[in-house]
Amino acid sequence: MKKTIVQFSSLLMLVVVMCGAASAQVTPAAKSGAGLRMPPYRKVALKNGMTVLLMERRQVPLVSLNYIVRAGSVSDPKGKEGLASATAALLRKGTKTRTAEQISQQLDFIGASFTTFANADLSGGRAEFMKKDIAKGLELFADLLLNPTFPQDEVKKLIAQRVDGVRAAKDRAQNVIPEYYHAFLFGGHPYGRPVGGDERSLTAITRDDIAAFYQSGYAPGNMILAVVGDFNAAEMEKMISDRFGNWIVKGAAPAAIPAPQMASGKRLLLVDKPDSTQTYYMIGNTGVARTNDDRVGIEIVNTLFGGRFTSMINSALRIKSGLTYGARSEFEMMKAPGAFYISTYTRNESTEKAIDMTLDVLRQLHEKGITEEELRSAKEYIKGTLPPQRLETNDQLAALLTELEFYGLSDAEINDYYTKVDAMTLADSRRIIKQYFPLENLAFVLVGNASDIGTVAKKYAPEVKTKSIVEPGF
Amino acid sequence: MITIRKVVSAALLLLVGLGTAAAQNFEVKTHTLKNGMKVLVQEDHTIPNVAFYIFYRIGSRNERPGTTGISHFFEHMMFNGAKKYGPGEFDRVMESFGGHNNAYTSQNVTVYQDWFPSTPKNLEQIFDMEADRIQNLAFDPKIIDSERGVVASERRAGVDNSNFGLLNEQLWATAFTAHTYQWPVVGWMSDIESWTMADLQNHFRMGYAPNNATMVVVGDVTSQEIFRLAQKYIEPIASREAPPKVTTVEPEQKGERRIYVRKPAQLPVIMAGYHIPETKHADWYPLQLAETILLSGQSSRLYQRLVDKDQLAIQVSGGTDKSFDPALFEFMVQPKQGVDTAAVEKALYQELVRLASAPVSDEELQKAQNILLADFYRGLKTINGRANLLGSYEVFFGDYKKLFSEADEYTKLTAADVQRVAAKYFTDNNRTVAILVPEAAKSAAGQQETSK
């Protein structure tokens, strides 16, 4: 493959990265960049407090559901990290009337998918089934969300699998460097916890913990459900209301998330993986929240800095020097300010050269800024790539609707997007670079062969913390 | 990693499907240029964007020892400058009007993918740039060397530092003794370090004739517009000889082959591969049903047995991929820590024997067909998905319309067909097994917390 999409897939964590805004059905005017409009959808508040969003779309005979509950891994008790994520995964492992095996048989029999996820801010899931199976699909979906029983043997099985999942993930540095980075950058802040848990914390989780997390987090007042696809909205509203309307539970209020501290000075963690022939590294600091007023401008500048193939970082480290297959940067926009990072990898021998170059590109961003021509190009790029990334499919739109609702953002997020992009000036970019892109204060995480790169690592920070990748935890 | 064979989950059956549904909103117009390039267009105005794909019938199967991986390296070089558009221009121009691109190389094909907003100006621009690089690619020695470093890094990430990548490479290298599927698409590291400018130029001459390619355009366009632009920009490129036929046939395997890779790791990995015929073979469809029954979803036989019931593994995946020549049906298992790999193998083979010795129930057959139908719809959700499906069917079946008749192929099949192919291909003698055996790392750094 040509492109570098550094995939932090991993069994451990779903970094839900929500950049910028988004829109849906693009009006003809959108082609000229004049505007985007959110396509019509119906928002329903059920009497029990659950929020339901319904959008009719008929491109393929599929129906997509996306739900979010306002309880993420920040609600995991200390020492039981991974609880939110495990709870979500166990929804399909037994209900009052179905065993885990029956659930899988019945989902698969109609070709349906049902997957769950969690991140620091929220737990969620998505399901998809064919139009002809709407009744059966909804019945199953509601059963999993409303009637899970978390059988003891299924809890034990899943926890054991996840512990080995962490170990398997650690056999590939690329899979786990984000966990080390978040832990090192955020320290004791809840955003530093591993969403999927670690070898120790997972084994501390009991069935009672799972049931308690479900009881407090999964309540209609915490739930947002979007349904997008080939159906009639009025009929769907009735079906959802029939399935979920009688769900009366008073859950806990979502956990308050304090703003994380910025890292000050330079700090470095070296994770030793003695068989590694490349050094994987992430460098950065605390970034911004999803609702930051400058989010569109930040997205534009980051596009130029490390968000696309011809970005400054990828041009320097890949295109011009061949040091890596890919280099990129990203702001993880969360409820509270999430992480900003630059991420890449290079062979052991070129570690110093690559890190020096990375820091140099960052310095140049601050010293030289961006040009008028670059600004114009970035604007076109994010406008042109938005529709296929966020607005094309039922599942993209369902995810968008729940996301906007969760973060308290309105349709203006979509309807005003192009206008906001077009309004960005070079002066804005200078302020944004200064305000949001770190320069002197940086956290470094390197995963690689410590005996090869240990000396180089000392160059970048006064203190170097070292740990072995086989040590439990991150 | 290069898209070769499925490495991820069995649920990813994007390129497999049933097709009654295809009828809706799915008219394809075709035109063959005078130089032999066929153009497929499907109009879809849902979003103001286009997916523009070119499939070249050339991949690592067309290579030879000493220059393995050159198809993939060449794919990278296609972005590094031609005559009219110099180094970096293809990407710079595309991104400046809101487009982006990618490409992939497999054992069989090299595919270029452009996505962009569908204005007439952009379309004209893309055709101009594609025509430029198809006929006038530049070979700058400095850029070749730099790109060598990029591909070496790609190999280190996807193979050398990935237990799955490493073991999979060894599986194919062992299962194939004669045919060119034996080497990795990314190439052996020593070949990546050694191929020459002349090798690249030869490869270009061999694989990049317009008659060796198929263009697929899906999205907010009209077919007339695309055919007109193809005639203007692509038709003047002269046709040439197609790549030489790959004539080597892998001899029948007459006994299990078994290899071990020992390296520092916390968990073992097990892979098994069985020789199966090429995609055009009549057994392709029953094999797809077998794959779905064994590997698709948490109710699949192998998930149920290995992950759920016996709790020997945390993940099982695998399956088939479309190919021109006979390839492998693969199984990849991530066992739990400390599990005896022999026990995992035993359970896996018992399930394959079970499939071969008794017919699946009507319900299980129906389930597999339903999964394939839903996955078919999933493949159609995006303009990318449709461009890739149309191109793949045109290339591997010789006719994109096979996409629409696949439903009939599956409904014709019975439990006996699934049983027959399982018995025919999942035999001990036809099997190659690769096992990654974890060793403790020899660490110097140890556990000390802070050093100055």
Chai-1 contact restraints between the chains, C-beta under 6 A:
chainA,res_idxA,chainB,res_idxB,connection_type,confidence,min_distance_angstrom,max_distance_angstrom,comment,restraint_id
A,M1,B,I2,contact,1.0,0.0,6.0,A-B,restraint_1
A,M1,B,Y104,contact,1.0,0.0,6.0,A-B,restraint_2
A,K2,B,H76,contact,1.0,0.0,6.0,A-B,restraint_3
A,K2,B,N102,contact,1.0,0.0,6.0,A-B,restraint_4
A,K2,B,A103,contact,1.0,0.0,6.0,A-B,restraint_5
A,K3,B,N102,contact,1.0,0.0,6.0,A-B,restraint_6
A,V26,B,I47,contact,1.0,0.0,6.0,A-B,restraint_7
A,V26,B,P48,contact,1.0,0.0,6.0,A-B,restraint_8
A,A30,B,P48,contact,1.0,0.0,6.0,A-B,restraint_9
A,K31,B,P48,contact,1.0,0.0,6.0,A-B,restraint_10
A,Q59,B,T46,contact,1.0,0.0,6.0,A-B,restraint_11
A,V60,B,Y377,contact,1.0,0.0,6.0,A-B,restraint_12
A,V60,B,L380,contact,1.0,0.0,6.0,A-B,restraint_13
A,V60,B,K381,contact,1.0,0.0,6.0,A-B,restraint_14
A,L62,B,Y377,contact,1.0,0.0,6.0,A-B,restraint_15
A,S104,B,Q298,contact,1.0,0.0,6.0,A-B,restraint_16
A,S104,B,S299,contact,1.0,0.0,6.0,A-B,restraint_17
A,Q105,B,S299,contact,1.0,0.0,6.0,A-B,restraint_18
A,D108,B,G297,contact,1.0,0.0,6.0,A-B,restraint_19
A,D108,B,S299,contact,1.0,0.0,6.0,A-B,restraint_20
A,D108,B,K367,contact,1.0,0.0,6.0,A-B,restraint_21
A,F109,B,K367,contact,1.0,0.0,6.0,A-B,restraint_22
A,I110,B,N370,contact,1.0,0.0,6.0,A-B,restraint_23
A,G111,B,N370,contact,1.0,0.0,6.0,A-B,restraint_24
A,G111,B,I371,contact,1.0,0.0,6.0,A-B,restraint_25
A,G111,B,A374,contact,1.0,0.0,6.0,A-B,restraint_26
A,M130,B,A374,contact,1.0,0.0,6.0,A-B,restraint_27
A,Q161,B,I314,contact,1.0,0.0,6.0,A-B,restraint_28
A,D164,B,I314,contact,1.0,0.0,6.0,A-B,restraint_29
A,D164,B,K336,contact,1.0,0.0,6.0,A-B,restraint_30
A,D164,B,Q337,contact,1.0,0.0,6.0,A-B,restraint_31
A,G165,B,I314,contact,1.0,0.0,6.0,A-B,restraint_32
A,R167,B,Q266,contact,1.0,0.0,6.0,A-B,restraint_33
A,R167,B,L267,contact,1.0,0.0,6.0,A-B,restraint_34
A,R167,B,Q337,contact,1.0,0.0,6.0,A-B,restraint_35
A,A168,B,L267,contact,1.0,0.0,6.0,A-B,restraint_36
A,A168,B,Q334,contact,1.0,0.0,6.0,A-B,restraint_37
A,D171,B,N163,contact,1.0,0.0,6.0,A-B,restraint_38
A,D171,B,A265,contact,1.0,0.0,6.0,A-B,restraint_39
A,D171,B,Q266,contact,1.0,0.0,6.0,A-B,restraint_40
A,R172,B,S162,contact,1.0,0.0,6.0,A-B,restraint_41
A,D272,B,S443,contact,1.0,0.0,6.0,A-B,restraint_42
A,D272,B,A445,contact,1.0,0.0,6.0,A-B,restraint_43
A,P274,B,A441,contact,1.0,0.0,6.0,A-B,restraint_44
A,P274,B,S443,contact,1.0,0.0,6.0,A-B,restraint_45
A,D275,B,P264,contact,1.0,0.0,6.0,A-B,restraint_46
A,D275,B,A441,contact,1.0,0.0,6.0,A-B,restraint_47
A,T277,B,R156,contact,1.0,0.0,6.0,A-B,restraint_48
A,T277,B,D160,contact,1.0,0.0,6.0,A-B,restraint_49
A,Q278,B,R156,contact,1.0,0.0,6.0,A-B,restraint_50
A,Q278,B,N161,contact,1.0,0.0,6.0,A-B,restraint_51
A,R308,B,E95,contact,1.0,0.0,6.0,A-B,restraint_52
A,F309,B,D91,contact,1.0,0.0,6.0,A-B,restraint_53
A,T310,B,D91,contact,1.0,0.0,6.0,A-B,restraint_54
A,T310,B,R92,contact,1.0,0.0,6.0,A-B,restraint_55
A,T310,B,E95,contact,1.0,0.0,6.0,A-B,restraint_56
A,R318,B,V150,contact,1.0,0.0,6.0,A-B,restraint_57
A,G322,B,S146,contact,1.0,0.0,6.0,A-B,restraint_58
A,G322,B,G149,contact,1.0,0.0,6.0,A-B,restraint_59
A,G322,B,V150,contact,1.0,0.0,6.0,A-B,restraint_60
A,T324,B,S153,contact,1.0,0.0,6.0,A-B,restraint_61
A,Y325,B,V150,contact,1.0,0.0,6.0,A-B,restraint_62
A,Y325,B,S153,contact,1.0,0.0,6.0,A-B,restraint_63
A,Y325,B,E154,contact,1.0,0.0,6.0,A-B,restraint_64
A,Y325,B,A157,contact,1.0,0.0,6.0,A-B,restraint_65
A,S377,B,S96,contact,1.0,0.0,6.0,A-B,restraint_66
A,E380,B,S96,contact,1.0,0.0,6.0,A-B,restraint_67
A,E380,B,F97,contact,1.0,0.0,6.0,A-B,restraint_68
A,E380,B,G98,contact,1.0,0.0,6.0,A-B,restraint_69
A,Y381,B,E95,contact,1.0,0.0,6.0,A-B,restraint_70
A,Y381,B,G98,contact,1.0,0.0,6.0,A-B,restraint_71
A,K383,B,G98,contact,1.0,0.0,6.0,A-B,restraint_72
A,G384,B,G98,contact,1.0,0.0,6.0,A-B,restraint_73
A,G384,B,P117,contact,1.0,0.0,6.0,A-B,restraint_74
A,T385,B,H100,contact,1.0,0.0,6.0,A-B,restraint_75
A,P387,B,I47,contact,1.0,0.0,6.0,A-B,restraint_76
A,P387,B,N49,contact,1.0,0.0,6.0,A-B,restraint_77
A,P388,B,N49,contact,1.0,0.0,6.0,A-B,restraint_78
A,E392,B,I47,contact,1.0,0.0,6.0,A-B,restraint_79
A,E392,B,T382,contact,1.0,0.0,6.0,A-B,restraint_80
A,T393,B,K381,contact,1.0,0.0,6.0,A-B,restraint_81
A,A450,B,A445,contact,1.0,0.0,6.0,A-B,restraint_82
A,S451,B,A444,contact,1.0,0.0,6.0,A-B,restraint_83
A,V464,B,S451,contact,1.0,0.0,6.0,A-B,restraint_84
A,K465,B,T450,contact,1.0,0.0,6.0,A-B,restraint_85
A,T466,B,A445,contact,1.0,0.0,6.0,A-B,restraint_86
A,S468,B,S443,contact,1.0,0.0,6.0,A-B,restraint_87
